[in-house]
Amino acid sequence: MALRFQRRIRIAPGVSLNLSKRGIGASVGPRGAKVSVGRRGVYGNVGLPGTGLSYREKLNKRGARGSGGARSGAPMSSGKALEQHLQAGGSVISRISVNESGEITITDDQDRPYDDAELRVLRKYAGEGMRDLVQQECERLNADLAALATVHHDTLHPRDTPVFEPRAFPEPEPQRRPRVEPTLWSRIWPPAARRLEEENERRAEQYARTFNEWEEEARAFNEQERLRRARETELVMTDLDAMANVLEEHLGEVPWPRETNVSFDLGNDAGTIAIDIELPEEEAFPDVEYTLAAKQLKVSVKKIAATRRRTLYRDYAHGVAMRVLGEIFHRLPTVQTALVSAYRPDLDAGTGQPTESYLYSVLVTKPQWREINFQALADIEPPATLERFELQRKMTKTGVFKPIEPFHIDEMASGKCLCSSFRV
C-alpha cells in the first residue's frame, strides 16, 4: 500500500497551507466549515465538531454559464456552456426590455447582458418565451395609446339610491418584535444580562410608539370614512355642497390617460348639472406604435397615420363625456338632466388672444342614459352614443371638428347655481 502523508502549516487564523504528495493546497475557514483549494478543484467542507458528521461538496462544478472548459482543456465558449446547462435540464432567468426607440435589451437575473453566442442559444431553446416577453413590452409601450381609445370602457351605470363603498385602512397593524432570549453568557455575566434587558426594553418601547401612531392614523381614517358615508348616502340626496364634493372626489379618482380639466355647475334643485370639459390638444397624443415583427425578434416603431390619430382623438373626446356622465348618474342619484360641453384652448383669429373652441355640447336625461347596455361598452362607439341624445356638433367622419356654440345652462334650468371647477 502506498504511503500517504499530509502536513498542515497554519499561516493565519482560519487559514492553513496543506502539503502532500499530490501537491500544495489551502484551507480557509473556522473549525467545522472550511473551503479547500487544490489541484482537484475547490471544495466546501462542513462538519459538526465532536459528532464525526461532515459534508463535502465540490464548488467549481462545470456546466454553469461562463464556467468550465472542454474535455481537451480548451476554454468552453459562453454559448456552449449555456447550451450544456440547458440540455442538462437547467434554467435561466432572463429579463427583456424595449426602449422607446424599439431597441431590445436581454439580460440575465443579475442584469448582465448576454453576448451574441448566448443569445443564439436562447433563441434556439426559448424563442417563443422570448417573443412573448417582447410582445408584453410592446403592449406596455402601447398602453397609453390603448387607454386613450378605451377611456369609456369603465363607464358606470346609473342608480337611484346611493350605495356606499367602504375602504379598508391601507396600513397593516405593526407586529411586535420577539424578545431576545437569554443566552448562557447572559446568565453568568451581569453586563451581558443588562444589555439583553435594555434591548428588550428598547424593542417594547419602539413597538408601543409605532402601534400608537398606527392606531391614531387608523382612528383618523375611520372618522373620515364615517363622514364620507354620511356624505355619500344621506347628504348627497339634498345638500349641494355634498353633491359637489362627492362628484369632485370620484372624478379625481378616475385614471384619466391625459390631464383633464372639469368644471361643473349644480342647479339649486339638485336635479340638474352642467359640465365643461377642457380637452387636451391633439398633438399631445402618441404618434408612434410598437409592433413585434412576424418572424424576427425585432420591434418596429411605426408612425401613426394622421387620419388614425384624428380618429383616436375623436373617440377620446366623446369617450371622456361618457365617463363623466357615468360618474354623474351613478354618484348623484337626484340628478335627472346633465349638460356636457367639451372645448379645447385656442387663439382668437382676430385678436390672437387665448379663447375656447367648443367641439360639442350634449344634453342627456337619466332615462335616456339607462338605454345604454353597460355590459357591452367595448362594442360601443362613443361618437355614435352621443348622437342618441340632443347634440350640438360639427364634425367630419374622420374627426375634424369645427367650432360650435354650446347649449346654454339656461336652456336646461334657471336659478342660482353652485359652481365648482377642478383639475384631474
C-alpha positions, -999 to 999 in steps of 0.1 A, spaced: 0 0 0 14 34 -9 22 57 19 0 88 23 10 118 44 -2 153 49 14 182 67 -6 213 76 11 246 83 -10 273 99 -2 307 84 -30 328 98 -61 323 120 -85 302 99 -60 298 70 -38 266 66 -14 255 39 -17 218 31 15 199 19 11 164 5 24 141 -23 -3 154 -46 8 190 -43 0 221 -23 -34 234 -14 -50 258 11 -79 256 36 -98 288 46 -124 290 73 -130 283 110 -132 249 126 -162 229 112 -166 250 80 -137 253 55 -131 259 18 -102 239 4 -84 248 -28 -61 222 -45 -52 206 -78 -86 187 -79 -106 219 -75 -124 239 -49 -143 220 -21 -166 231 7 -162 212 39 -188 214 67 -186 194 99 -202 193 133 -173 192 159 -175 163 183 -200 142 163 -180 128 135 -206 141 110 -193 161 80 -203 170 44 -181 177 14 -191 192 -20 -172 204 -50 -179 241 -56 -164 248 -90 -187 224 -109 -187 225 -147 -217 233 -168 -229 266 -154 -229 297 -175 -194 311 -180 -177 281 -162 -156 251 -171 -138 241 -203 -140 214 -229 -125 180 -222 -95 188 -242 -87 216 -217 -96 244 -241 -119 272 -227 -156 265 -233 -174 293 -251 -201 311 -233 -227 299 -258 -216 263 -254 -216 265 -216 -251 279 -216 -263 252 -241 -249 224 -220 -266 240 -189 -300 240 -207 -295 205 -221 -288 192 -186 -322 205 -175 -310 238 -161 -329 270 -164 -321 307 -168 -339 338 -157 -338 364 -184 -351 400 -184 -362 417 -216 -368 454 -220 -376 475 -250 -369 513 -250 -388 540 -269 -365 536 -299 -376 499 -302 -342 486 -291 -344 452 -273 -321 445 -243 -318 410 -229 -300 404 -196 -297 376 -170 -310 377 -134 -281 399 -124 -287 424 -152 -257 413 -172 -263 414 -210 -259 381 -229 -233 380 -257 -242 371 -293 -234 334 -288 -256 331 -257 -284 350 -275 -283 324 -303 -287 296 -277 -316 314 -260 -334 319 -293 -329 282 -300 -342 269 -267 -366 297 -255 -376 315 -287 -413 315 -281 -410 326 -245 -387 355 -256 -413 366 -282 -440 366 -255 -418 388 -233 -411 412 -261 -448 413 -270 -456 422 -234 -430 451 -237 -448 463 -269 -481 463 -250 -465 483 -222 -453 509 -246 -487 510 -264 -506 512 -231 -511 549 -234 -524 545 -269 -549 518 -258 -560 538 -228 -570 568 -250 -591 546 -272 -608 527 -243 -615 555 -218 -652 548 -219 -649 511 -211 -654 517 -174 -684 540 -177 -707 534 -147 -744 525 -149 -770 549 -133 -786 543 -99 -814 559 -80 -803 551 -45 -768 559 -31 -745 529 -23 -715 534 0 -683 515 -9 -662 513 23 -625 513 22 -601 495 45 -573 512 63 -544 505 40 -516 503 66 -512 468 83 -511 466 121 -474 467 132 -461 435 146 -442 432 179 -406 421 175 -399 389 196 -379 393 228 -342 384 227 -339 352 246 -311 349 273 -280 330 264 -257 311 287 -233 340 287 -260 365 297 -270 342 326 -235 342 341 -223 377 331 -243 406 346 -232 432 320 -245 409 292 -277 404 310 -282 442 314 -276 447 276 -301 420 268 -327 436 291 -320 470 276 -325 456 241 -358 441 250 -370 473 266 -360 493 235 -380 468 213 -410 472 236 -409 510 235 -404 510 198 -434 488 193 -456 508 217 -447 541 198 -453 525 164 -486 510 175 -498 543 190 -490 561 157 -507 534 137 -538 534 160 -541 572 157 -538 571 119 -564 543 118 -588 563 141 -585 594 118 -591 573 87 -622 557 102 -635 591 111 -631 602 75 -649 571 64 -677 578 87 -680 614 73 -678 600 38 -705 575 44 -728 603 57 -719 625 27 -724 597 0 -756 581 15 -775 609 31 -763 644 23 -758 636 -14 -796 635 -17 -802 671 -6 -770 690 1 -755 708 -30 -721 711 -12 -720 673 -5 -730 666 -41 -701 687 -54 -677 671 -30 -688 636 -39 -685 642 -77 -652 660 -74 -637 632 -53 -647 604 -76 -639 622 -108 -604 628 -94 -600 591 -88 -606 582 -124 -573 572 -141 -575 597 -170 -550 589 -197 -545 627 -202 -548 656 -178 -584 666 -180 -599 698 -166 -636 696 -155 -658 724 -143 -694 719 -132 -725 739 -121 -752 724 -99 -787 738 -102 -805 748 -70 -829 719 -72 -803 691 -71 -818 677 -103 -796 693 -130 -759 697 -136 -738 714 -163 -703 703 -171 -675 718 -191 -646 696 -201 -613 710 -213 -598 685 -238 -561 682 -245 -545 692 -278 -544 665 -305 -506 670 -306 -504 656 -270 -515 621 -283 -489 594 -291 -477 595 -327 -459 561 -329 -469 524 -323 -447 495 -313 -451 461 -332 -433 428 -329 -420 415 -362 -438 384 -375 -407 361 -378 -379 380 -361 -372 391 -326 -374 427 -336 -396 456 -327 -409 480 -354 -416 516 -344 -443 528 -369 -456 563 -373 -493 566 -367 -511 579 -398 -527 614 -394 -562 600 -402 -560 573 -375 -547 599 -350 -576 622 -356 -600 592 -352 -583 584 -319 -588 619 -308 -624 619 -319 -631 587 -299 -613 600 -268 -631 634 -269 -665 616 -269 -654 588 -245 -645 613 -218 -680 627 -220 -694 592 -215 -671 586 -185 -681 619 -169 -718 612 -175 -714 578 -159 -700 593 -127 -728 618 -125 -757 595 -129 -740 569 -107 -728 591 -78 -756 617 -78 -789 599 -76 -811 631 -77 -796 644 -110 -821 638 -138 -806 661 -166 -769 667 -174 -754 691 -199 -719 683 -211 -699 706 -233 -663 700 -244 -638 725 -256 -601 729 -262 -579 760 -258 -575 781 -290 -564 816 -302 -588 842 -314 -581 847 -352 -588 884 -349 -570 894 -316 -546 865 -311 -559 863 -275 -565 829 -258 -600 817 -262 -620 784 -261 -633 765 -291 -662 742 -282 -663 709 -301 -696 696 -290 -724 701 -265 -748 673 -254 -779 673 -233 -787 639 -216 -816 628 -193 -813 599 -169 -840 578 -187 -821 582 -219 -788 572 -202 -805 540 -190 -809 528 -226 -772 521 -229 -761 485 -225 -733 489 -199 -724 452 -203 -713 459 -239 -692 491 -236 -663 476 -255 -686 473 -286 -699 509 -283 -686 538 -304 -687 570 -282 -694 594 -311 -724 573 -321 -736 571 -285 -737 609 -280 -757 612 -313 -786 594 -295 -791 625 -273 -797 662 -281 -763 670 -296 -747 702 -310 -716 693 -331 -699 699 -364 -675 671 -372 -664 652 -403 -663 614 -403 -625 614 -398 -628 635 -367 -622 671 -379 -641 694 -356 -654 729 -363 -662 753 -335 -698 753 -323 -719 774 -300 -727 752 -269 -760 749 -252 -766 774 -225 -773 764 -190 -805 785 -191 -818 761 -216 -817 733 -190 -826 751 -158 -828 785 -143 -820 799 -110 -789 804 -89 -761 778 -94 -734 764 -72 -702 765 -93 -671 744 -89 -640 737 -110 -610 715 -106 -583 696 -124 -579 658 -126 
